[in-house]
Amino acid sequence: MLRNYFRTAWRSLVKNRFYSLINMTGLTAGLAVGILILLWVQDEFSFDRFHRQSANIYRLENWAGTGSSRQIWTSTVAPIAVMGKKELPEIKDAVRIAYNGMYTLFKYKGKAINEENTLFADPTLFSVFDFPLIQGNPANPFPDNHSIVLTETTAKRYFGNENPIGKILAGTDRNAFKVSGVIRDFPKNSSIRRDMVLPISLLFDTMYQNRTDGRNRDNDFATFNFDTYLLLQPGASISNLTDKLRTIHLRNKPDDTDLTYLLQPLPDMHLYKADGSEGGIETVRMFSIIALLILVIACINYVNLSTARSMLRSKEVSMRKIVGAAKSQLFMQFVVETTLLFSLAAVLALGLMYVLLPAYNQLSGKELVLDFADERLWKIIGLTIVGTLVASSIYPALLLSSFEPLKALKGKVSARLSEAVFRKVLVVAQFAVSVILIASTFIISNQLQYIRAKELGYDKTHVLGFFMRDDMSKHYDAVKADLLNQPGVTAVTRASSNIVQLGAQTGDNEWAGKEKGETMFVRPVAIDKDFIPFFRMKVMQGANFTGTVSDSTHFILNETAVKAARINNPIGKSFRLWKRKGTIVGVVKDFHFASMRQKIEPAIFYYDPSQMWALYIKTTGQDAKQVVAAAERSYKQYNPDYPFEYSFLDDVFNNLYKSEQQTGLLFNVFASIAILISCLGLFGLATYTAQVRTREIGVRKVLGASVTGIIQLLATDFMKLVVIAILIATPIAWYAMSRWLQDFAYRIDVQWWVFGLAGLLALAIALLTVSFQSIKAALMNPVKSLRSE
């Protein structure tokens, strides 16, 4: 019986090639794109969940500051982990991780590599997390301070197929490190991903070896440089634990009354912000909805065409019933027909996914692979295909198996009103989704254009930057003179940070009028006298640095810092930054030094040549290659062992919005696919409409109807549906995009014309789709039309 079902289903698909092709194309595209998006979603949800103890691992964070300066720091002080583990039974274990900027150059047998993706960590990194050693002693991964653990890929990069254990890597400043362990490469869905791990005890020895202020690794509650992860006992009270940690902190540093602790679950780190509010989860939800909508649109196409063509198949169904077919058998026949079509579409979709995956990875910034041995992949594919199949097959099968034989054979079967309304609702739903996606792409594109075009408060055009390192920094004047003699170089300056994205922050400051317990966090930047004119920053009050020794006691604040500190007439007022006391000599116009998702924060310029490691070169834009070559020669003169790494500030700025740009590109692609699938369905319905109204069109032409009139007759109903879709989609798109824009501190206003343009575009696409079949039907010879009927 089942074999007969499949044979009959195949014959039906072949007989109706045109409609089968439309259905298969829409289903293939919908399944391929829907599954690819769901794979992306599944990858996002998998971050950090592979650790067996992930449910009990938390990142320790701090609320710090007061008033407008109140913010969350994801880094903590070093002693809190040790004291917390020792004093609080809720803490089972702890791991501290710190950035490694000290030891970056490693050599082996003449091969030198500048490693930037390294970290310092406690030995517990390999027991709390599932980063097990495949070589070395898990109980003692760092036998001494000059041990080093490598990933498999890094070990092969240096030693090839040799056994890396015990091998010596020459490090920065004549240090040597012995390989004590090898771990598998960090998983791609891990928030912690590095190539090398050094013992954190080495960092402590380096940090505190020459300190004269009494600070050490056990009592330094002022240096917030460590990512701290706590493994808690199951069922531990989070709120009670954070209160106890704060008590420990205040016992050791009573001044930090503005500081409180909080704990973020490890599985939430990737998709949620530090305070638990939504972060990347918004994009994940958005893409999940888009995947569902694309699959729904593909299902709607099938349901619409199947139910519309039910009138053409009524006599076939009636004959089957007359010769003895039961309703259940007819139902199974049509389900098998749908299953066969879906099976073919699923096979084609898998092939299409395999072809599209490299381009999809490039667009999305992912590294997804189609591992057909991975059961998670088959779960996504299986659930998607089965869900789509069930949604598409049940209603058409019930409808087709419900005709009354005698009425059908006499030609007295007509479409019920409810069925026609149902099809119209589905068409409206299709194009409502299309309009939402079109409007969303316009708004995302406008926001990104706004970011690129917005006045930043400084000029980054044709500016090349790199970090000099100590030896080159000591000879800055000679380097500057040499570079200014190069063709294409118009100016040179230096600073302590990259102006596009300032990193350092401190609340250790004081000014007249500061209230007791008040904290104002500022972004400190050491600059020279050329910095402000170099970037064409505007001095609003006072003056720039002069380049003299007196600058060491002068400060320049941005407007936000002056407002946050409530300083009236700031020029000449006293200000303290760390232990540096001085006066305010200038105020610069606010400038953007972070993503426009953030508001401009207080910033302060100070003068200290020993802190200025970043060198900037302004070029004409025409001799960029020659300027880069000259900068590299100068760099190599003082740093022969280190590779020359530079960047143009325009590129650094664009990288701040890489995720938004990827979202915009993906939205464009998804919108195009959704519209394509919708148009396929509309094209099929228009073809069907022209087919069933062939006699009516012929009669109208014989009676004198014009081609234009017939086109209008066939197209008007569809255009009405698209207009309804536009009216439904507009408020939904406005709400969704308004929420998306809330993440930006500086954003565009959602304009009404965006939705008007999206609606007109959808209307034009629908009209073009319908017009093709309408024109074809209108131009048909009426005599031939009537004869065929």
N, C-alpha and C positions, 0 to 999 in steps of 0.2 A: 504493500500500500504506500509506504513512505517513498519507495522508489518511483512509483507512478506520480506521486505529488511533485517530486523534483523534475521528472520528465515534462510534465504539463507546465510547471512553472517556467522551465527553460524555454519551452515553445512560446509561451506568452511574452517573455522578455524579448525574444528574438523577433516575434511578430510586430511588437510595438517598439522598434529600435529607437525611434526619436525620443519618446518619453522615457524609455529605459536609460538612454544616454544622459538626458537631463538629470534624472534622479541620481544616477551613478556619479556624475560629475559633482553635483552638489553634496552628496553624501561623502564622497572621497575627500573633497576639500574640507568639509566640515569636520570629519573624523580626524584627518591628519593634523589640522591646525588645532582643533580642540584638545587632542591628546598631547600635542607638543606643549601647549599652554599648561595643561594639567601636570605634565612632567616638571615644568618650571616651578609650579606651585608646590608640588611634592618635594622638590629639592629645597625650596625655601623653608618648608616646615621641618625638614630633616636636620637642620643645623644644630649641632651640639647634642643631639638626642641619641647618638650612638654610644655615648659613655654609659656604662652599666649603672653608675651611681648618679647619673645626671639629675634625677629627681631630688637629690639631697645636696647638690652643689650650688652655691650662690656666690655671686660677685659682690664684694663689699664696696659700698660707695658712700659718698658724703653729701649731705646738704650743707652748704657753706655760704657765708655772706648774709647781709641784711638788706632790706628794702629792694630796690631795683637791681642790686648786685647779687641777690640770692640766686644760687644756681647749684647744679649737681656736678660733683667731680667724680669721675669713675676711678681715679687713682687715689691711693691712701698712703699713710705713713707706714714705715716698715715694722716698727715694734708692735703694732696693734695685733698682728696675726699671731706672733709668738705669745704675747701676754694673754690674748683671748683663748688660745688653745690650752695654755697652762692653767688659767683660772676658771674657765667656764666649761662645765661638763657637756653643754649642748654642742660644742665644737669638737668634732672627731679628728679633724686634720686641717691643715692650711697650706696654701701654695702662694708664693709671691713671685711675680714676673715683672721684669723691668727691661726697658729699651736698652740696647747695646749700641752706643755711639763711640765707644772707646777702642774696641778691637775690631777692626773691619777688614784689614788687609791680611790675607793668609797665603803662604807660599809652601809649595812642595815640589822638590826637584826642578826648580827653575820656573814652575808654573805659579803665577801670582794672580789672585782673584780678589776683587774688592767685594766683600760680602756685606750686603745691607740688610738682609732678612734674617737677623740673628737676635737672640735675647739672652738675658740672665734669668735663671729660675732656681727655685728650691729643688732638692732631690725628689720631693714629694710630687712634683709634676708628673712623674711616671707611675705613681701609685694611685693618686686621687683621680687622675684622668686615664682614659684608655689609650695611652701612648706607650705601649710596652716595649722594652728593649728586646731586640732580636739577637743582639750581641752585646756582651758586657754583663755586669753584675747588677741586677735590678735593686738589690738591697743597698748597694753603694755605687750609684752611677758616677759620682764625682769623688774619686779617691783623694784628690787634692785640688787646690785652687787653680791649677793649670791643666785640668782635665777638660775634655770637650766631647759632647755627644753630637753625632751627625745623623742626618736622614740618609736613607739608602741612596737616593739620587745624588746627594752631595758627596757621599763617600765614593761613589763611582766616578764623579767628576774629578776628584783628586787622585784616587788610587786605582781606578779601573777595576780589574778583577782581583787585585791583591786584597789580602785580609787587612782591613783598616785598623783593627785593634792594636794599640801600642805604637802606631805610626805617629810621627812628630810633624805638626804643622807650625811653621814659623809665623808668628803673628806681628801685629803692629808694635813698633818701638822695641824691637829685639826680644819680644816675648816669644815663648814657645809653648805649644799646647799638645798634650798627648791624647790621642783618641781613646776614650774609655768606654764608649758605647755607640751602638747604631740602632736607630728606630726606623720603623716603616715611615714613609712620607706621610705627613699630616694629611688627614682626609680633606677633600675639597669642601666638605660641608662642616668644617670646623672653624670656629672664630679665632682659634689659635693656630697659626700656620707659620712655621719658620724652617730654616735650613740647618741652623746650628743652635745648640743650647750650651751656654756657659754657666758655671756655678755662681749663684748670687753672692756667695761669700767672697769671691774675687772682686765684685763690684763694691761691697762694703769695705774691704781692705783698701781699695783705691780711693773711695770717697772720704774715708775718715783718717787716713794715715798721717796727714799733716795738719789736722784741725787743731786750733788753739782755743776754741770756744767750749770745749768739753763735750761736744756732741759725739755720739757713737751710734752704732747700729741698734743698741738696746734702749736709747733714750731720746732719739731724734723724732720728736713729734711735730716738726716744722717742715719736713721735706716730703711732699706728696708726689712721689715718683713711682709708686708701685701699684700694679694691678694685683689685687688680693682676692683669692678664691677660698671659700670655706666649705669644707665637707661637714655637714651637720648630722647629728643623730636623727633618725626618723622620728617625726612628730614634734620636733623642737619648735617652740613658740618664737616666731620671727620678731614680733614687736618687743617681747621681753628681752630677747637677745640684743637687739639694736640699742635698747636703753642701757643694758649692762656694758656694752662696748663703749658707749658715750661716757659712762661713768669712769671707765678705765682711762679714756683719753683725757677727760677733764682733771683726773687725779694727777696726771703727768704734765698737763699743760692747761692750767686753769683759765688762761686768757681766751681760749677758743669757745666762748659761750655761744657763738653763732653756729657752731658745728653740731650736726646730728648725723647718725649713721643710718643707712638703709641697706637692704639686701635684695638683689635682683636674681631670680631663678636663672640658672644657666640656660635652659631651653628657650627663655624669653629674650635673651640678649640680642639675637639677630633681628627680631621683628618688632621689638618694643623699645621705647626710649628708656633711659635710666630710671625715670620716675614712674615707670609702668604705663605711661600714656602711649598711644598708638604711634608707631613709626613705620617701618617697612610693611607691617601687616595691612596697611591701607592699600598699598599697591598689590599685595597678594590677593586681597579680597576683590579688588577691581579686576584683576586678571582672571580670577576664578569665575566671576560673573560673566566676563567676556567669553570665556571658554564655554560656559553653559549656554549663553545666548547664541553663539555660533552654532553649537550643536542643535539648539532648539530651532534655529532658522532652517537648518538642513532637514530636520524632522518635519517642519511646517511645509516645506516644498513637497516632500513625499506625500504627506497627508492631503494637501490641497490637490495635487494632480491625481491622486488615487480616488479621492471622493468625487472630483469633478468628472473623471472618466467613468465613474460608476454607471452613469446613464448609458454609455456606449457598450457596457458589458452586461447590461440587464438581461438581454436575450440569452447570452451565453449561460448566465447563472440559472435562468428559468429552465432552459433545456436540461441542465444537469439535475435540477430538482425533479423534473418530470420523469427522467429515466431512473430516478431512485436515490439520488444523492441526498444525504441527510444534511441538516444545517451545520452540524458539528464538522462534517467532512468538508463542506464548502469553506467553513471558517479555517480549518487546518490548511486547506489548499492555498488560501490567500496569505496565511501566515508563513507557509513554506516559500511562497513566491517572494514575499518581503525578505525572508531570511536569506534566500539565495542571492537576491540583489545586494543585501547588506554584506554578505560574505565576500562577494566580489569586490564591493567598495572597500571593505576592511583590508583585503589583501593589497589593493592598489594604494590605500592610505598608508600602510606600513612601508611600501616601497617609496612613496612620496616623502614620508617622514625621513627615511634614510638619506634621500637625496637632499632634502632641505636642512637637515640637522646642522651641517657646518655653517651655513649662512645664518641659521637661527641662533646658534651659539655666538656668532660674531655680533649679531644685533642685540642679543640679550645680555651679553657679557658672562654667559655661563660656560660650563665645560661638560654639558650633558652627553651621555653616550647611550646608544641603544644596545644594552646588554640583555639579549634575549634569554639568558640564563638567570636573570634577576627576577624573582617572583614579584617584587614590587612593581616592576614594569608591566607584567601581565595582569596584575590587579587593576592598574589604571586602565589598560587597554580593554580588559574584559568588562569592567564595570561600565566604561564609556560605551562600548559597542552594545552590550546587553541592554543598558538603560535606554539608549537611542533606539534600538530595535523594538523594544516593548512600547515606547512612546509613539512610534511610527506605525506599528502594525495593527494594534488592537482595534482602533476605531474604523479604519478602512475595511478590515476583515469583517467586523460586525455589520457594517453598512452593506457590503457587497453580498453577504450571505442572507440578507433580510428581505430581498425582493419577493413579491408575489408572482408566481410563474405566469398565470393566465393574463394578468394585466400587462406584464412585461412583453409577452408575445403579441398582444394586441396593440402594443406601442402606447399604452395608456399610463406608463410610469413617468412621473415628472418629479423633478427635484423638489424636495420638501423645503419649506421656507427656512426651517431651522438649520438645514445643511448649508444653504446658500449664505445665511448669516454667519455660520461657523467659519466658512472659508474666508469671508470678508474680514472677520475678526483676526484670523491668522495672517492675512496679508497686511492688515494694519499693524499687527505686532511686529512682523518682519521689518517693515519700513520705519517703525518707531525706533527700533534698535539701530537701524542704519543712520537715522538722523541724529540719535544720541552720540554715536561714535564719530560722525562727521563733525558735529559741533564740538565735541571733546578734543578732536585733533586740532581744530582751529584755535581753541583756547590754550591748549598746551603749547602750540607753536607760538602764539602771541606772547605768552608768558616768558618763554625762552628767548624770544626776540627782545622783549623788554629788558631782560637781564643783561643781554649782550650789549644793548644800546644805552642802558642807564648810565648816567654820569657817576663815576666811581669816586671822584674826588682826587684822582691822580691819573697820570697818563702812562699806560703800560705798553704803548705801541712801540714795536721794534726794540724791546728791551731784553737783553740776554743776561742771565744770572747764573752764578755757580758759587759754591762754597770753597774758600781759598785754602783752608787748613792753616795751622799755626805758622809754619815756615814761610809761606807766601804772605800771610797777613803781616808779619814783621817787616816785610819789604814793600808794603803797600805803595808808598810814594813812588818808588822806582817802577813798580808795575803800572801804576796809573800813568806816569809820564810816557812810558813805552806804548801803552795802548792808545793814548791820545794822539800819538804820531802815526797811528795806522789809518789808512784811508777807510772811510765809512764809519769811523767812530766819532760821535759828536759830544759825548759826555761820559764820565765814569764816577761812580760813587760807591759807598759801602754801608753796611748796616749789620745788625745782629740777627735779623730774621728776614724771611720772605714776606714782602709787603702784601702779597695776595692773600696769604693765610698765616696770620700771626699766631704763634703757638704759646709762648710764655705768658704767664698770668700771675699776679701777686696781689695780696690784700695787705701787705706789709708797707703801709704808707700813713702819712699824717699831714694834716693841714689845719690852719686856724679855723675854728668853727666845727671841727669834727666832733660828733657827739659820742658820749661814752657807749661802748659796745657796738658802735657802727663800723661796718666793713664796706669798703668800696674796692672791688677788684678792678685792676687796670692791666692793660697789655703794654708792658715796657719794651721799648725798642731803642737800642743804641744806634745813633746815626752820626754822620759827619756833616759839615756845613754845606756840602753839595747836595745832600739828599733831597731836601725840600724843593729847590729849584730844578733838580734833575727830573723829579716826577711831576713838576708843575703843580705842586700843592699850593693852596691859597692860605697865606697868613692873614688871619682875621684881625688879630690884635698883636701888638708888640713887634718882635723882630725874630729873625732866624739866628742860629748859632753863627759865631764869627770865626771859628777855627782856632781860637786862642785858648790858653790854659784855663781862663776863667769859665769857659763853657762847662767844665766838669762840675760846677755848682749851679748850673742853669737847667731849667726844664721847659719843655714845650708840650702843652696839653691839647687834646682835641676838644671840640665844643661839648661833646657828650660828657667828658670828664669834668669840665667846668660846671656843667649843669648838675651832674650827680653829686658833686662836692658842695654845691650851692655857694660858689665863690663869686662875689661881686667885684668887678674891677680887678681881675686876677693878676695883671702885670705888676711885678714887684712883690707879690705875696709869697710868703714862705711855704715850702713844701718839702716833705721828706719821703724818699723812696728807698726802702731798705735802711741801710745805715748812712745813706747819702743825703745830706741836708743841703738845701739850696733855695733858689727863688724861681718863680715862674717868669720867663722872659717873653713867651709867645703863646698864641693860641691859633691852631690850624683848623681850617674847615673840616668837618667830619668827612671821613673817607671809609669806603667799604674794605675791610681786611678779612672778610670771611664770606661764607655763602649767604645769599640774600634770604635764606630761610631764617637767618638770625638778624636781630636788630644791631645797629652799630653800638659797640661797647666803648667804655672809657679807654683811652690810649694815652701813653706818655712817651715823649722822646727825651733821651738823655745822652750825654756825650761821654763815651769811654772807648777809645781806640782798641783797647785790649779785648773788647767784646765783639768787635765788628768783623765777622768771618764771611759774610755774604757780600760778594762783589757784583755790581750791576754795570752793564755797558749799554749805552744807547747807540743804536746804529741808524744809518740812513734808510735801511731796508733794501738797499741795492747791492751792497757789498757784504751781505751777511756771511757768506761762506768764508771770505777772507778774514772777517773779524773773528769768526769762530776759530779758524786756524791760528790766528795771532794769539787769541786767548789761550788756546791749548799749548802753544809753544811756551808762553809765559808760565802757565800752570806746571808743565813738565819740568821747567827749569828748577822749581822748588819742590815738586812732588813727583820725582821720576818713577816711583813704584806704583803710584795710584792712577787709575784710569781717569780721564777727564770727562766729567759728567756735567752737563749744562741743560738749561731749559729756557725757552722764551716765556715770558710772563703771560702772554696770550694763551699759550698751551696750558700753563698751570691754572689759569682762570677757568678755562673751558673744562678742565678736569673736575672742578668743583661741582659741575652740573652734569657730570657724565651719566648718572642714574636717570636724571630728568630727560636728557637727550635720548637715552635708550628707551625710556618710557614713551617719549614722543614718536620715535621711529616705529616701535612695536604697535602703538596705537594706529599709526598710518597704515601699517600692514594689515592689522586686524580689521580696521574699518573697511579697507578695500576688499578683503575677502568676504566680510559679511554682506557688503553691497553686491558683490559678484554673485554670491549664493542667492540672495534675495532676487536679483535680476533674472537668474536662471529659472526660479520658480514663477516669476511674473511672466517671463517669456513663454513658459509651458502653458500657463493659464490662458494667455492671450492666444496662443495657437489653438488650444482646445475651444475657446470661445468662438474663434473664427470658423473652426471646423463644424461646430454644432449649429451655427447660424448661417451656414452656407446658403440654404434656400432663401432665408429672409434677405440676405445681401443681394442674391440674384433678383428677387422680386423688386426690391427697392431700386436696383439699377435699371430694370426694365421700365419702371414707373418714373424714371428720370432723376434718381438721386445722384448727386455728384460724388466724386472720389473723396473730396474734403468732408462732405457730410457723413459718408460711411466711416471714414477714419475717426471723425468726432464721435460717432455713435459707439464704436468699439472701445475707444480710449477713455471716454468720459467717466465711466464707472470706476475704472482703475485709478484715475487721477483723483476722484473724490476720496477714495480710500487712502491715498498717499497724503492728501491734505489733512485728513483726520489723524493720520500717524504723526504728522508734523505738530499738530496741536497737542497731542498727548506727550510727545517726546520732549518738547521745549521746556516745560517746568522740571521734568526729571533731569534733563541735562544741566539745567541751570543749578539745581540743588547739588548734584554730584560734583560739578566743577567748582562751585563755590566752596565746598568742603575741601577739595584738593588744594585750592589756592590758599586756604587758611594756614597751610604749613609755611608759607612764605611771609616774612615780615614786610617785604616790599613786593607788591604784586599789582597786576592790572585790575581794572574794574571789568566785570562781565557785561559786555555791551549787547543790546537787543539785536543789532544787525548781524551778529555771529549766528544766531539761531535762524534769522531770516535767510542768510546766505546758505546755511546748511539745508534748510528746507527747500530753497530754490534748486540747489544742486541735486537733492534727492528727487525732486519733482522732474527735473530735466532728465536724470538717469532713467527714471521710470517711464517717462514719455518716449524716450528713444527706444527703450526696450519694447514697449507695447506698439509703437508706431511701425516697426518693421513688419510684424504680422498683420497689422491693420492695413497698411498700404498694399501688402501682398493680396489680402482678401479683397480689398476695394478694387484692385486692378484686374481681378479674375473675370473671365468672360462669363456673363450671366447665363447664356444659353448652356454652356458647359456645366455651370453650377446647378441649374434646374434639372438638366438631364441626369446628372449624377445622383440627384435626390429622388 
